């Protein structure tokens, strides 16, 4: 897959390499450092919104949703939502999807240590295949899902790819599910 994607990217009119190849353990660590830079305001802006509004964001859920995060990384920004959902419902299932297995393992270990009421089912995969894998788990198929897609990940797509991705994402959601971008 790597060789095919490199060849396709280098043969394209606008040369490119998929960012998924950058997120091994070292690449994930570098990205976390980038998020801490003063110039990279997006992470702080999202964290501030969640700190102020997490309760309002989760309030409409009468029953505990399954929290699904696309591109979860360290899950630092998501903690406010996790805390608000646990406070509202007493427990939570969190399903992070990320291309970086090492980032998933580290964040799951930290989250489980901090929140005993939390169950984590992490999926190391791309977004849509990861969502399909999670949807196949029958015991959680009845719960509504709150799917969160944070940061500037949409910027990793060309315009047409973003439209196809969002169409595919919409197709994977049920009427009771919600998407937070």
C-alpha positions, 0 to 999 in steps of 0.5 A: 500500500505504501509503495502504491500510494507513493507512486500514485502521489508522485505521478499526480499533477500536484505531488503528495504523500498521504499524511497517514504515513507520518503518524508512527510513534515518532511522528505522533510525538512530533505532532503533539509537540506542534500542537503545543506551539504558540502558532498552533492555536487550534488545539487551545481554541478547541480545548477552551470551547470544551472547557466552557461548553462540554456540559452544553454539548452533551446535555441533549443525550438522555442516554449515554452515547458511545463517544467516537473520536476520529483522529484521537491522538493523545485525546487531551482535548476530548477529556472535557467531553469524557468528564462531562459525559461521565458526570451526566451518565455515570459511565462511558464507552469511548471509541477512539480511531487513529492511524497511530497504534502507539498514540492509541495505546498510550492515550488508552492507558492514561485515560483508563488510569484516570477514569475508572468509569470509562471503557475504551475500544480503540481502533488503529485504522483510517476513519471510515474503515474504523467506523465500519469495524466499530459498527459491527459490534452488536452489543453497542449498536443500539446506543447513540453515537457522538462522533467527534472530528476535531482539529484541522484534519479536513485540511489533509484532504483535497476538496473532492476527497473531503466531500467524498469523506463527509458523504461516507461519514454521513452514510455511516451515521444513524438518525440518533447519532450526532457529529461534532466537527 
